[in-house]
Amino acid sequence: MTMAGKLSQCLKSLTQKQLIKTVTDVRHATWKIYMLFNLEPSVELSGGPWYTDKELDTEFIRLLTNVCLKIIRDRSMAKAKNSDNGTVRQLYPVSHASYPNAAQISNLLNKSRVTGTVFTVEHVEMLLQVLILNGKVEKVRIETL
């Protein structure tokens, strides 16, 4: 038996015993990476919550950015008032200091249970960056005295 054959046999045996598992890299679909069975692959390998079946899940990202946008609007704007021209929402002044930050949005997003995925502050910052780049929100820096 060749060295490659022995190695394949060992890897197959370890995989069957659930000591190791095969993980595919979203950047290199043809590569096989082996890791301990009880470990989770890094975001660089798996693509994080944004990938489903090794494909970028744009619909999932769109859903999450819409939820983040709703949270921001609900926390940043006064309740709607009816006027002659329809419903109007007024933006709170910066001194109101009610604008949500990424940690607060992450907390609300996880509590909402929109999905079973748990989102970190870094995940929410990525979603907020998408909203900023799409011109839907503007980053506001509030300094306290």
N, CA, C and O atoms as a MOPAC input file, in Angstrom:
PM7 MOZYME 1SCF
protein

 N      0.85300 1    -1.17800 1     0.00000 1
 C      0.00000 1     0.00000 1     0.00000 1
 C      0.89400 1     1.23600 1     0.00000 1
 O      1.91700 1     1.28400 1     0.68300 1
 N      0.49100 1     2.21600 1    -0.77000 1
 C      1.28700 1     3.43300 1    -0.86900 1
 C      1.09000 1     4.29600 1     0.37900 1
 O      0.18100 1     4.06900 1     1.17700 1
 N      1.95100 1     5.27200 1     0.51800 1
 C      1.86500 1     6.19700 1     1.65300 1
 C      0.54800 1     6.97900 1     1.61500 1
 O     -0.09200 1     7.17600 1     2.64800 1
 N      0.14800 1     7.42200 1     0.41900 1
 C     -1.10700 1     8.16700 1     0.27600 1
 C     -2.29500 1     7.29000 1     0.63600 1
 O     -3.25900 1     7.76400 1     1.23700 1
 N     -2.23300 1     6.01700 1     0.27300 1
 C     -3.31000 1     5.06800 1     0.60300 1
 C     -3.42400 1     4.85200 1     2.10000 1
 O     -4.52800 1     4.79100 1     2.64200 1
 N     -2.27700 1     4.73700 1     2.77200 1
 C     -2.28600 1     4.56800 1     4.23700 1
 C     -2.83500 1     5.80500 1     4.92600 1
 O     -3.59900 1     5.71300 1     5.88700 1
 N     -2.43300 1     6.96100 1     4.42100 1
 C     -2.91700 1     8.21500 1     4.99400 1
 C     -4.43000 1     8.33600 1     4.82200 1
 O     -5.13500 1     8.72100 1     5.75400 1
 N     -4.92300 1     8.00800 1     3.63400 1
 C     -6.37300 1     8.05500 1     3.38800 1
 C     -7.11400 1     7.09900 1     4.29900 1
 O     -8.18200 1     7.43600 1     4.81000 1
 N     -6.56800 1     5.91500 1     4.51300 1
 C     -7.17600 1     4.91600 1     5.38300 1
 C     -7.21300 1     5.42300 1     6.83500 1
 O     -8.21800 1     5.24800 1     7.52500 1
 N     -6.13700 1     6.03900 1     7.29200 1
 C     -6.08600 1     6.58100 1     8.65700 1
 C     -7.10300 1     7.71000 1     8.83700 1
 O     -7.82100 1     7.75700 1     9.83600 1
 N     -7.15500 1     8.61700 1     7.85900 1
 C     -8.10700 1     9.72800 1     7.93600 1
 C     -9.54200 1     9.22500 1     7.93900 1
 O    -10.37900 1     9.74600 1     8.67600 1
 N     -9.84000 1     8.20800 1     7.11500 1
 C    -11.18500 1     7.63200 1     7.06500 1
 C    -11.54300 1     6.99600 1     8.40600 1
 O    -12.66400 1     7.15500 1     8.89100 1
 N    -10.61200 1     6.29000 1     8.99300 1
 C    -10.83400 1     5.63600 1    10.28200 1
 C    -11.07900 1     6.66700 1    11.39100 1
 O    -11.99500 1     6.50700 1    12.19800 1
 N    -10.26900 1     7.71200 1    11.42700 1
 C    -10.44300 1     8.75800 1    12.44100 1
 C    -11.76700 1     9.50700 1    12.26000 1
 O    -12.39600 1     9.91400 1    13.23700 1
 N    -12.18000 1     9.68400 1    11.01000 1
 C    -13.45100 1    10.35000 1    10.72800 1
 C    -14.61400 1     9.47700 1    11.18400 1
 O    -15.56500 1     9.98700 1    11.77600 1
 N    -14.56000 1     8.17000 1    10.91900 1
 C    -15.62100 1     7.24700 1    11.33000 1
 C    -15.74200 1     7.17900 1    12.85100 1
 O    -16.84100 1     7.02000 1    13.38100 1
 N    -14.63000 1     7.29700 1    13.54200 1
 C    -14.63300 1     7.27100 1    15.01300 1
 C    -15.00800 1     8.63200 1    15.59600 1
 O    -15.03600 1     8.79600 1    16.81500 1
 N    -15.29200 1     9.59800 1    14.74400 1
 C    -15.65600 1    10.96100 1    15.11700 1
 C    -14.59500 1    11.62900 1    15.99300 1
 O    -14.90400 1    12.33100 1    16.95600 1
 N    -13.34700 1    11.38700 1    15.63000 1
 C    -12.23700 1    12.06700 1    16.28400 1
 C    -11.83000 1    13.29900 1    15.48300 1
 O    -11.37800 1    14.29800 1    16.04400 1
 N    -11.99900 1    13.21400 1    14.15200 1
 C    -11.74300 1    14.35200 1    13.27800 1
 C    -12.93200 1    14.51200 1    12.33500 1
 O    -13.76700 1    13.61600 1    12.21300 1
 N    -12.99700 1    15.67000 1    11.66800 1
 C    -14.03600 1    15.89200 1    10.65900 1
 C    -13.42600 1    16.66200 1     9.50000 1
 O    -12.38300 1    17.30400 1     9.62700 1
 N    -14.11000 1    16.57400 1     8.36700 1
 C    -13.68200 1    17.27700 1     7.16100 1
 C    -14.42500 1    18.59700 1     7.09300 1
 O    -15.64000 1    18.64900 1     7.28300 1
 N    -13.69200 1    19.65500 1     6.82300 1
 C    -14.26900 1    20.98300 1     6.68300 1
 C    -13.81200 1    21.53000 1     5.34300 1
 O    -12.64300 1    21.40300 1     4.98100 1
 N    -14.73600 1    22.14200 1     4.60300 1
 C    -14.34600 1    22.75400 1     3.34200 1
 C    -14.23100 1    24.25800 1     3.52800 1
 O    -14.98800 1    24.87400 1     4.27900 1
 N    -13.29300 1    24.81400 1     2.84600 1
 C    -13.01700 1    26.24400 1     2.90200 1
 C    -13.88500 1    26.93700 1     1.85100 1
 O    -13.88900 1    26.52900 1     0.68900 1
 N    -14.62800 1    27.99100 1     2.24700 1
 C    -15.49000 1    28.69000 1     1.29600 1
 C    -14.67400 1    29.37800 1     0.20900 1
 O    -15.18600 1    29.63200 1    -0.88100 1
 N    -13.42400 1    29.67800 1     0.49200 1
 C    -12.56000 1    30.31900 1    -0.50500 1
 C    -11.96800 1    29.32000 1    -1.48000 1
 O    -11.66800 1    29.66500 1    -2.62200 1
 N    -11.79500 1    28.05300 1    -1.02500 1
 C    -11.17000 1    27.01000 1    -1.84200 1
 C    -12.02300 1    25.74800 1    -1.72500 1
 O    -11.75300 1    24.88200 1    -0.89300 1
 N    -13.04200 1    25.65400 1    -2.55600 1
 C    -14.03700 1    24.58200 1    -2.44100 1
 C    -13.45000 1    23.19300 1    -2.65200 1
 O    -14.01800 1    22.21600 1    -2.16400 1
 N    -12.35500 1    23.07500 1    -3.34800 1
 C    -11.79200 1    21.74900 1    -3.62700 1
 C    -10.83500 1    21.26200 1    -2.54600 1
 O    -10.43000 1    20.09900 1    -2.56200 1
 N    -10.47200 1    22.12000 1    -1.62000 1
 C     -9.54800 1    21.72700 1    -0.55200 1
 C    -10.30200 1    20.96900 1     0.53100 1
 O    -11.44600 1    21.29600 1     0.84800 1
 N     -9.65600 1    19.95800 1     1.09300 1
 C    -10.18300 1    19.25300 1     2.25400 1
 C     -9.31700 1    19.61600 1     3.44200 1
 O     -8.09100 1    19.51800 1     3.39100 1
 N     -9.96200 1    20.02900 1     4.49500 1
 C     -9.24400 1    20.38900 1     5.71100 1
 C     -9.78000 1    19.49800 1     6.82400 1
 O    -10.99200 1    19.35100 1     6.98500 1
 N     -8.88100 1    18.91400 1     7.57800 1
 C     -9.27300 1    18.05600 1     8.68700 1
 C     -9.01600 1    18.79100 1     9.99100 1
 O     -8.00100 1    19.46900 1    10.15400 1
 N     -9.96000 1    18.64200 1    10.91900 1
 C     -9.79900 1    19.26400 1    12.23200 1
 C    -10.44900 1    18.38100 1    13.28300 1
 O    -11.23300 1    17.48900 1    12.96000 1
 N    -10.11800 1    18.63500 1    14.54500 1
 C    -10.71500 1    17.86700 1    15.63000 1
 C    -12.23300 1    17.96000 1    15.55300 1
 O    -12.78600 1    19.01100 1    15.22900 1
 N    -12.89300 1    16.86100 1    15.85300 1
 C    -14.33900 1    16.76000 1    15.66800 1
 C    -15.12600 1    17.78500 1    16.49200 1
 O    -16.12900 1    18.31600 1    16.01500 1
 N    -14.68800 1    18.06500 1    17.70600 1
 C    -15.46600 1    18.94000 1    18.59800 1
 C    -15.18400 1    20.42400 1    18.41700 1
 O    -15.77300 1    21.24100 1    19.12400 1
 N    -14.30300 1    20.79800 1    17.49500 1
 C    -13.99000 1    22.20300 1    17.26000 1
 C    -14.85400 1    22.77200 1    16.13800 1
 O    -15.27900 1    22.04800 1    15.23700 1
 N    -15.10400 1    24.07000 1    16.20600 1
 C    -15.82300 1    24.76000 1    15.14000 1
 C    -14.80400 1    25.45700 1    14.24300 1
 O    -13.82600 1    26.02300 1    14.73100 1
 N    -15.03300 1    25.41500 1    12.93800 1
 C    -14.08400 1    26.07700 1    12.03300 1
 C    -14.14800 1    27.58800 1    12.18900 1
 O    -15.17800 1    28.14000 1    12.57600 1
 N    -13.04600 1    28.24600 1    11.88700 1
 C    -12.98900 1    29.70000 1    11.98900 1
 C    -13.86800 1    30.32700 1    10.91500 1
 O    -14.25300 1    29.67200 1     9.94600 1
 N    -14.17600 1    31.59300 1    11.10100 1
 C    -14.99900 1    32.33300 1    10.15900 1
 C    -14.32300 1    32.38400 1     8.79200 1
 O    -15.00400 1    32.38200 1     7.76600 1
 N    -12.99500 1    32.42800 1     8.76700 1
 C    -12.27600 1    32.46400 1     7.50100 1
 C    -12.53900 1    31.20900 1     6.67500 1
 O    -12.58600 1    31.27400 1     5.44700 1
 N    -12.71000 1    30.06900 1     7.34100 1
 C    -12.99400 1    28.81800 1     6.63300 1
 C    -14.46500 1    28.67200 1     6.27000 1
 O    -14.80800 1    28.35600 1     5.13100 1
 N    -15.32600 1    28.90700 1     7.25000 1
 C    -16.75000 1    28.63800 1     7.05900 1
 C    -17.50100 1    29.78300 1     6.40500 1
 O    -18.57400 1    29.58100 1     5.83700 1
 N    -16.94400 1    30.98300 1     6.48200 1
 C    -17.65600 1    32.14500 1     5.96000 1
 C    -18.57200 1    32.76300 1     6.99400 1
 O    -19.20500 1    33.78500 1     6.72900 1
 N    -18.65100 1    32.16300 1     8.16500 1
 C    -19.49200 1    32.69700 1     9.22600 1
 C    -20.97000 1    32.52900 1     8.91700 1
 O    -21.35700 1    31.67800 1     8.11700 1
 N    -21.78400 1    33.34300 1     9.55500 1
 C    -23.23700 1    33.18800 1     9.38100 1
 C    -23.72700 1    33.63100 1     8.00200 1
 O    -24.89200 1    33.42100 1     7.66600 1
 N    -22.86100 1    34.23200 1     7.21300 1
 C    -23.28500 1    34.78100 1     5.91900 1
 C    -23.33100 1    33.73000 1     4.81500 1
 O    -23.83900 1    34.00300 1     3.72700 1
 N    -22.81300 1    32.53900 1     5.07600 1
 C    -22.76100 1    31.49900 1     4.05300 1
 C    -23.68000 1    30.34600 1     4.42800 1
 O    -23.73200 1    29.92200 1     5.58300 1
 N    -24.40200 1    29.84800 1     3.43200 1
 C    -25.23200 1    28.66100 1     3.57700 1
 C    -24.83300 1    27.70900 1     2.46200 1
 O    -24.87100 1    28.07900 1     1.28800 1
 N    -24.45600 1    26.50800 1     2.81000 1
 C    -23.99500 1    25.51600 1     1.83800 1
 C    -22.88800 1    26.07900 1     0.94000 1
 O    -22.89700 1    25.88800 1    -0.27600 1
 N    -21.95500 1    26.76100 1     1.55600 1
 C    -20.77800 1    27.34000 1     0.89100 1
 C    -21.11600 1    28.42800 1    -0.12300 1
 O    -20.28700 1    28.76600 1    -0.96700 1
 N    -22.32600 1    28.97800 1    -0.04700 1
 C    -22.76600 1    30.06200 1    -0.93400 1
 C    -23.10300 1    31.27500 1    -0.08400 1
 O    -23.69800 1    31.14300 1     0.98500 1
 N    -22.72400 1    32.45900 1    -0.55600 1
 C    -23.07500 1    33.68800 1     0.13900 1
 C    -24.59200 1    33.83500 1     0.11200 1
 O    -25.19500 1    33.87100 1    -0.96000 1
 N    -25.20400 1    33.92000 1     1.27800 1
 C    -26.66300 1    33.96800 1     1.40500 1
 C    -27.12800 1    35.42300 1     1.40600 1
 O    -27.32300 1    36.02200 1     2.46300 1
 N    -27.30200 1    35.97900 1     0.21900 1
 C    -27.65600 1    37.39700 1     0.09000 1
 C    -29.04700 1    37.69200 1     0.63800 1
 O    -29.28000 1    38.77700 1     1.17000 1
 N    -29.96700 1    36.75400 1     0.51800 1
 C    -31.32700 1    36.96900 1     1.04500 1
 C    -31.29300 1    37.04900 1     2.57000 1
 O    -31.99700 1    37.87000 1     3.15900 1
 N    -30.49500 1    36.21800 1     3.20600 1
 C    -30.33800 1    36.23100 1     4.66100 1
 C    -29.73100 1    37.55900 1     5.10600 1
 O    -30.17100 1    38.14900 1     6.09300 1
 N    -28.72400 1    38.02300 1     4.37800 1
 C    -28.08700 1    39.30300 1     4.69600 1
 C    -29.08600 1    40.43900 1     4.52500 1
 O    -29.13400 1    41.34900 1     5.35200 1
 N    -29.88300 1    40.39700 1     3.46100 1
 C    -30.90600 1    41.42700 1     3.22200 1
 C    -31.92100 1    41.44600 1     4.36500 1
 O    -32.29600 1    42.51600 1     4.84300 1
 N    -32.36500 1    40.27200 1     4.80000 1
 C    -33.31400 1    40.17700 1     5.91900 1
 C    -32.72100 1    40.79900 1     7.17800 1
 O    -33.38300 1    41.58000 1     7.86000 1
 N    -31.48100 1    40.45400 1     7.48300 1
 C    -30.84600 1    40.95300 1     8.70000 1
 C    -30.58300 1    42.45800 1     8.64200 1
 O    -30.74100 1    43.15100 1     9.64700 1
 N    -30.18500 1    42.96700 1     7.48100 1
 C    -29.97600 1    44.41600 1     7.38100 1
 C    -31.29700 1    45.15400 1     7.53200 1
 O    -31.32700 1    46.24100 1     8.10900 1
 N    -32.39200 1    44.58800 1     7.02400 1
 C    -33.71300 1    45.20700 1     7.20400 1
 C    -34.13800 1    45.21700 1     8.67200 1
 O    -34.73000 1    46.18800 1     9.14400 1
 N    -33.83800 1    44.14200 1     9.38700 1
 C    -34.15700 1    44.09000 1    10.82400 1
 C    -33.31500 1    45.12700 1    11.57200 1
 O    -33.82800 1    45.83300 1    12.44100 1
 N    -32.03100 1    45.21900 1    11.23800 1
 C    -31.16500 1    46.22500 1    11.87300 1
 C    -31.66800 1    47.63300 1    11.57200 1
 O    -31.67600 1    48.49100 1    12.45500 1
 N    -32.08400 1    47.87500 1    10.34300 1
 C    -32.60700 1    49.18600 1     9.96200 1
 C    -33.86700 1    49.52100 1    10.74900 1
 O    -34.04400 1    50.66200 1    11.17400 1
 N    -34.73900 1    48.54800 1    10.94700 1
 C    -35.95800 1    48.77000 1    11.73700 1
 C    -35.60600 1    49.09900 1    13.18400 1
 O    -36.19800 1    50.00200 1    13.77600 1
 N    -34.65500 1    48.37700 1    13.75100 1
 C    -34.21900 1    48.65300 1    15.13200 1
 C    -33.68700 1    50.07400 1    15.22500 1
 O    -34.02500 1    50.80500 1    16.15600 1
 N    -32.86500 1    50.46700 1    14.27200 1
 C    -32.28100 1    51.81500 1    14.28400 1
 C    -33.37700 1    52.86700 1    14.16800 1
 O    -33.38300 1    53.84400 1    14.91700 1
 N    -34.29800 1    52.67300 1    13.23900 1
 C    -35.38600 1    53.65100 1    13.06900 1
 C    -36.26300 1    53.73600 1    14.30300 1
 O    -36.63100 1    54.83200 1    14.72400 1
 N    -36.60300 1    52.60000 1    14.88700 1
 C    -37.46100 1    52.60400 1    16.07200 1
 C    -36.80100 1    53.29600 1    17.25100 1
 O    -37.47600 1    53.93100 1    18.06200 1
 N    -35.47000 1    53.17600 1    17.35000 1
 C    -34.74200 1    53.78100 1    18.46800 1
 C    -34.29000 1    55.21300 1    18.19500 1
 O    -33.92000 1    55.93000 1    19.12500 1
 N    -34.31600 1    55.63900 1    16.93200 1
 C    -33.77700 1    56.94300 1    16.56500 1
 C    -34.83700 1    57.96700 1    16.20200 1
 O    -34.54400 1    59.15700 1    16.09100 1
 N    -36.05300 1    57.51200 1    16.02000 1
 C    -37.10600 1    58.42000 1    15.57300 1
 C    -38.29800 1    58.35800 1    16.51400 1
 O    -38.65600 1    57.29700 1    17.02600 1
 N    -38.90300 1    59.51800 1    16.72700 1
 C    -40.09400 1    59.59100 1    17.57000 1
 C    -41.22800 1    58.83700 1    16.88500 1
 O    -41.19400 1    58.60100 1    15.67800 1
 N    -42.22700 1    58.46700 1    17.67200 1
 C    -43.38100 1    57.76800 1    17.11800 1
 C    -44.01300 1    58.60700 1    16.02500 1
 O    -43.95700 1    59.83700 1    16.05500 1
 N    -44.60800 1    57.93700 1    15.07100 1
 C    -45.19500 1    58.61100 1    13.91500 1
 C    -46.35300 1    59.51000 1    14.33000 1
 O    -47.15500 1    59.16300 1    15.19800 1
 N    -46.41900 1    60.67600 1    13.68600 1
 C    -47.51700 1    61.61800 1    13.89400 1
 C    -48.23700 1    61.77800 1    12.56600 1
 O    -47.60700 1    61.80500 1    11.50800 1
 N    -49.53200 1    61.88100 1    12.62200 1
 C    -50.30100 1    62.09900 1    11.40100 1
 C    -50.33400 1    63.58000 1    11.09500 1
 O    -50.54100 1    64.40600 1    11.98500 1
 N    -50.13100 1    63.91000 1     9.83500 1
 C    -50.22500 1    65.29400 1     9.38400 1
 C    -51.06600 1    65.31800 1     8.12100 1
 O    -51.56400 1    64.28100 1     7.68200 1
 N    -51.22300 1    66.47200 1     7.54900 1
 C    -52.01700 1    66.60100 1     6.32900 1
 C    -51.40000 1    65.80800 1     5.17800 1
 O    -52.11600 1    65.32600 1     4.30100 1
 N    -50.08500 1    65.67300 1     5.18000 1
 C    -49.38200 1    64.98700 1     4.08900 1
 C    -49.14800 1    63.50600 1     4.36900 1
 O    -48.50600 1    62.83300 1     3.56200 1
 N    -49.63400 1    62.98900 1     5.45400 1
 C    -49.42300 1    61.58900 1     5.79800 1
 C    -48.67100 1    61.45400 1     7.10300 1
 O    -48.60100 1    62.39400 1     7.89500 1
 N    -48.11100 1    60.28300 1     7.32200 1
 C    -47.39700 1    59.99300 1     8.55700 1
 C    -45.97900 1    60.54300 1     8.48300 1
 O    -45.27600 1    60.35600 1     7.49000 1
 N    -45.57000 1    61.23000 1     9.55900 1
 C    -44.24300 1    61.83000 1     9.61600 1
 C    -43.55700 1    61.35900 1    10.89000 1
 O    -44.15100 1    61.36900 1    11.96800 1
 N    -42.29200 1    60.94400 1    10.75300 1
 C    -41.49600 1    60.57500 1    11.92300 1
 C    -40.36200 1    61.57700 1    12.03000 1
 O    -39.67000 1    61.85500 1    11.05100 1
 N    -40.17900 1    62.11100 1    13.21200 1
 C    -39.12400 1    63.08400 1    13.45100 1
 C    -37.90700 1    62.39100 1    14.03900 1
 O    -38.03000 1    61.54600 1    14.92600 1
 N    -36.73700 1    62.75100 1    13.54200 1
 C    -35.48400 1    62.21600 1    14.03800 1
 C    -35.16500 1    62.87100 1    15.38000 1
 O    -35.26800 1    64.09000 1    15.52100 1
 N    -34.77800 1    62.05700 1    16.36500 1
 C    -34.37500 1    62.61100 1    17.65400 1
 C    -33.10300 1    63.43200 1    17.46300 1
 O    -32.28400 1    63.10200 1    16.60500 1
 N    -32.92300 1    64.48800 1    18.24100 1
 C    -31.65900 1    65.22900 1    18.17100 1
 C    -30.52200 1    64.38200 1    18.74000 1
 O    -30.76100 1    63.45600 1    19.51500 1
 N    -29.29300 1    64.70000 1    18.35500 1
 C    -28.13200 1    63.94000 1    18.82200 1
 C    -28.04400 1    63.97200 1    20.34800 1
 O    -27.58500 1    63.00800 1    20.96100 1
 N    -28.47800 1    65.06600 1    20.96300 1
 C    -28.41800 1    65.17900 1    22.42100 1
 C    -29.34700 1    64.18100 1    23.10800 1
 O    -29.20100 1    63.91900 1    24.30200 1
 N    -30.29200 1    63.62700 1    22.36600 1
 C    -31.21500 1    62.63800 1    22.93800 1
 C    -30.47200 1    61.37700 1    23.36100 1
 O    -30.89800 1    60.67600 1    24.27800 1
 N    -29.36600 1    61.09300 1    22.69300 1
 C    -28.47200 1    59.96500 1    23.01200 1
 C    -29.19000 1    58.62800 1    23.05500 1
 O    -28.84900 1    57.76600 1    23.86500 1
 N    -30.17500 1    58.44800 1    22.19500 1
 C    -30.89700 1    57.18900 1    22.15000 1
 C    -30.52200 1    56.35100 1    20.93600 1
 O    -31.06400 1    55.26500 1    20.72900 1
 N    -29.59400 1    56.86000 1    20.13900 1
 C    -29.20600 1    56.10600 1    18.96300 1
 C    -28.53500 1    54.80300 1    19.38300 1
 O    -27.62900 1    54.81300 1    20.21700 1
 N    -28.97200 1    53.68400 1    18.81300 1
 C    -28.41000 1    52.39400 1    19.24000 1
 C    -27.01100 1    52.16800 1    18.67400 1
 O    -26.69800 1    52.60600 1    17.56700 1
 N    -26.18400 1    51.48500 1    19.44300 1
 C    -24.85700 1    51.11400 1    18.95300 1
 C    -24.87900 1    49.63400 1    18.55100 1
 O    -25.89200 1    48.95500 1    18.72000 1
 N    -23.77500 1    49.15000 1    18.02900 1
 C    -23.71000 1    47.77700 1    17.51800 1
 C    -23.99100 1    46.74500 1    18.61300 1
 O    -24.63500 1    45.72900 1    18.35200 1
 N    -23.52000 1    46.99500 1    19.82000 1
 C    -23.75500 1    46.04900 1    20.92200 1
 C    -25.23900 1    45.97000 1    21.26600 1
 O    -25.76300 1    44.88200 1    21.50400 1
 N    -25.91300 1    47.10800 1    21.29400 1
 C    -27.34600 1    47.12000 1    21.59000 1
 C    -28.14400 1    46.43700 1    20.47900 1
 O    -29.08600 1    45.69100 1    20.74700 1
 N    -27.75900 1    46.70000 1    19.23900 1
 C    -28.45300 1    46.07700 1    18.11100 1
 C    -28.22800 1    44.57300 1    18.13300 1
 O    -29.14900 1    43.80300 1    17.86300 1
 N    -27.01200 1    44.15200 1    18.45200 1
 C    -26.70500 1    42.72400 1    18.55100 1
 C    -27.58300 1    42.06400 1    19.60300 1
 O    -28.13900 1    40.98900 1    19.37600 1
 N    -27.70300 1    42.70900 1    20.74500 1
 C    -28.53300 1    42.18500 1    21.82700 1
 C    -29.99700 1    42.06500 1    21.38600 1
 O    -30.62800 1    41.03000 1    21.60000 1
 N    -30.53000 1    43.12300 1    20.77400 1
 C    -31.92300 1    43.10000 1    20.32000 1
 C    -32.13800 1    42.08300 1    19.19900 1
 O    -33.17400 1    41.42100 1    19.15500 1
 N    -31.18000 1    41.95800 1    18.30800 1
 C    -31.27500 1    41.00300 1    17.21100 1
 C    -31.30300 1    39.56900 1    17.74000 1
 O    -32.07700 1    38.74000 1    17.26200 1
 N    -30.46300 1    39.28400 1    18.72000 1
 C    -30.44400 1    37.94900 1    19.31900 1
 C    -31.71300 1    37.67000 1    20.11000 1
 O    -32.20500 1    36.54200 1    20.10600 1
 N    -32.24800 1    38.67400 1    20.78600 1
 C    -33.49100 1    38.49900 1    21.54300 1
 C    -34.69400 1    38.30600 1    20.62100 1
 O    -35.64500 1    37.61000 1    20.97700 1
 N    -34.65200 1    38.92100 1    19.43600 1
 C    -35.78700 1    38.84800 1    18.51500 1
 C    -35.98200 1    37.44500 1    17.94800 1
 O    -37.07700 1    37.09700 1    17.50400 1
 N    -34.93800 1    36.65500 1    17.96300 1
 C    -34.97100 1    35.28700 1    17.44600 1
 C    -35.45800 1    35.24300 1    15.99400 1
 O    -36.22700 1    34.36200 1    15.60900 1
 N    -34.99600 1    36.20600 1    15.20100 1
 C    -35.30400 1    36.21600 1    13.77300 1
 C    -34.77300 1    34.93600 1    13.14500 1
 O    -35.39600 1    34.36400 1    12.25000 1
 N    -33.62000 1    34.49600 1    13.62300 1
 C    -33.02500 1    33.23000 1    13.17600 1
 C    -32.48000 1    32.51800 1    14.41400 1
 O    -32.46500 1    33.07800 1    15.51100 1
 N    -32.04700 1    31.31500 1    14.22600 1
 C    -31.43400 1    30.57000 1    15.31800 1
 C    -29.96800 1    30.91700 1    15.50700 1
 O    -29.33300 1    30.44200 1    16.44900 1
 N    -29.42800 1    31.73500 1    14.62600 1
 C    -28.02200 1    32.11800 1    14.67500 1
 C    -27.80700 1    33.16400 1    15.76000 1
 O    -28.61000 1    34.08500 1    15.90900 1
 N    -26.72700 1    33.02300 1    16.51300 1
 C    -26.35600 1    34.02500 1    17.51200 1
 C    -25.35600 1    34.96600 1    16.85200 1
 O    -24.35700 1    34.53000 1    16.28000 1
 N    -25.64200 1    36.26900 1    16.93900 1
 C    -24.80500 1    37.26200 1    16.28400 1
 C    -23.94500 1    37.99300 1    17.29800 1
 O    -24.41900 1    38.41100 1    18.35500 1
 N    -22.67300 1    38.13800 1    16.95600 1
 C    -21.75200 1    38.89000 1    17.80000 1
 C    -21.81000 1    40.36000 1    17.39000 1
 O    -22.43400 1    40.71800 1    16.39200 1
 N    -21.15400 1    41.19300 1    18.17300 1
 C    -21.07800 1    42.61700 1    17.84900 1
 C    -20.36700 1    42.79500 1    16.50400 1
 O    -20.73700 1    43.66800 1    15.71800 1
 N    -19.35300 1    41.97400 1    16.24100 1
 C    -18.62500 1    42.06500 1    14.97200 1
 C    -19.54500 1    41.75700 1    13.78900 1
 O    -19.45200 1    42.40600 1    12.74700 1
 N    -20.42900 1    40.77200 1    13.94700 1
 C    -21.38800 1    40.45500 1    12.88600 1
 C    -22.29000 1    41.65100 1    12.61300 1
 O    -22.52700 1    42.01100 1    11.46000 1
 N    -22.79200 1    42.26500 1    13.68600 1
 C    -23.69000 1    43.41300 1    13.52900 1
 C    -22.94100 1    44.58600 1    12.89900 1
 O    -23.50300 1    45.31000 1    12.07800 1
 N    -21.68000 1    44.77700 1    13.27800 1
 C    -20.89300 1    45.84800 1    12.66200 1
 C    -20.76300 1    45.62900 1    11.15600 1
 O    -20.76600 1    46.59500 1    10.39300 1
 N    -20.65000 1    44.38400 1    10.72100 1
 C    -20.61000 1    44.08500 1     9.28600 1
 C    -21.93800 1    44.46100 1     8.62100 1
 O    -21.95000 1    45.04600 1     7.53800 1
 N    -23.05000 1    44.12300 1     9.27300 1
 C    -24.36600 1    44.46900 1     8.73300 1
 C    -24.55400 1    45.98100 1     8.67300 1
 O    -25.09900 1    46.51000 1     7.70400 1
 N    -24.10000 1    46.67000 1     9.71400 1
 C    -24.21300 1    48.12500 1     9.73700 1
 C    -23.35700 1    48.75700 1     8.64000 1
 O    -23.74100 1    49.76600 1     8.04800 1
 N    -22.20200 1    48.16000 1     8.37500 1
 C    -21.34700 1    48.66300 1     7.29900 1
 C    -22.05300 1    48.53800 1     5.94800 1
 O    -21.91700 1    49.41400 1     5.09300 1
 N    -22.80600 1    47.45300 1     5.75400 1
 C    -23.58600 1    47.28100 1     4.52300 1
 C    -24.62600 1    48.39700 1     4.41700 1
 O    -24.81100 1    48.98100 1     3.34900 1
 N    -25.31000 1    48.69100 1     5.54000 1
 C    -26.31300 1    49.77100 1     5.53500 1
 C    -25.67600 1    51.12700 1     5.24900 1
 O    -26.25500 1    51.95200 1     4.54100 1
 N    -24.49300 1    51.35500 1     5.79500 1
 C    -23.79100 1    52.62300 1     5.55000 1
 C    -23.40100 1    52.72200 1     4.07800 1
 O    -23.61700 1    53.75700 1     3.44800 1
 N    -22.82900 1    51.65700 1     3.53100 1
 C    -22.40100 1    51.66900 1     2.13000 1
 C    -23.58200 1    51.81600 1     1.16700 1
 O    -23.43700 1    52.38300 1     0.08400 1
 N    -24.75500 1    51.30300 1     1.56500 1
 C    -25.95100 1    51.43300 1     0.73300 1
 C    -26.66700 1    52.76500 1     0.94200 1
 O    -27.69200 1    53.02300 1     0.31000 1
 N    -26.13300 1    53.61300 1     1.82700 1
 C    -26.71800 1    54.92800 1     2.05900 1
 C    -28.01400 1    54.90600 1     2.85500 1
 O    -28.79100 1    55.86000 1     2.79500 1
 N    -28.26000 1    53.83100 1     3.60300 1
 C    -29.50000 1    53.72100 1     4.37100 1
 C    -29.36700 1    54.30500 1     5.77300 1
 O    -30.34900 1    54.77000 1     6.35000 1
 N    -28.15800 1    54.28100 1     6.31800 1
 C    -27.89500 1    54.87900 1     7.62900 1
 C    -26.59400 1    55.67100 1     7.55000 1
 O    -25.79300 1    55.51600 1     6.62800 1
 N    -26.42300 1    56.50300 1     8.53100 1
 C    -25.20600 1    57.29900 1     8.63100 1
 C    -24.60400 1    57.05200 1    10.00400 1
 O    -25.31700 1    57.02700 1    11.00700 1
 N    -23.32100 1    56.87300 1    10.04500 1
 C    -22.64100 1    56.64500 1    11.32400 1
 C    -22.55100 1    57.97000 1    12.07200 1
 O    -22.05900 1    58.97000 1    11.54800 1
 N    -23.04000 1    57.95100 1    13.31200 1
 C    -23.03700 1    59.15800 1    14.13900 1
 C    -22.20200 1    58.87300 1    15.36300 1
 O    -22.41800 1    57.88400 1    16.06400 1
 N    -21.26700 1    59.72800 1    15.61000 1
 C    -20.42000 1    59.59200 1    16.79500 1
 C    -20.96800 1    60.52300 1    17.87000 1
 O    -21.01800 1    61.73900 1    17.68400 1
 N    -21.37100 1    59.95200 1    18.98000 1
 C    -21.90200 1    60.74300 1    20.08800 1
 C    -20.87100 1    60.73300 1    21.20000 1
 O    -20.49900 1    59.68200 1    21.72300 1
 N    -20.42600 1    61.90600 1    21.54000 1
 C    -19.43000 1    62.02500 1    22.61400 1
 C    -20.12100 1    62.51200 1    23.87600 1
 O    -20.92000 1    63.44800 1    23.84300 1
 N    -19.80700 1    61.87700 1    24.96400 1
 C    -20.37500 1    62.29600 1    26.24500 1
 C    -19.37200 1    63.16400 1    26.97400 1
 O    -18.15900 1    63.00100 1    26.84400 1
 N    -19.90400 1    64.07300 1    27.73000 1
 C    -19.03800 1    64.98700 1    28.48200 1
 C    -18.72800 1    64.45100 1    29.84900 1
 O    -18.01200 1    65.09400 1    30.61600 1

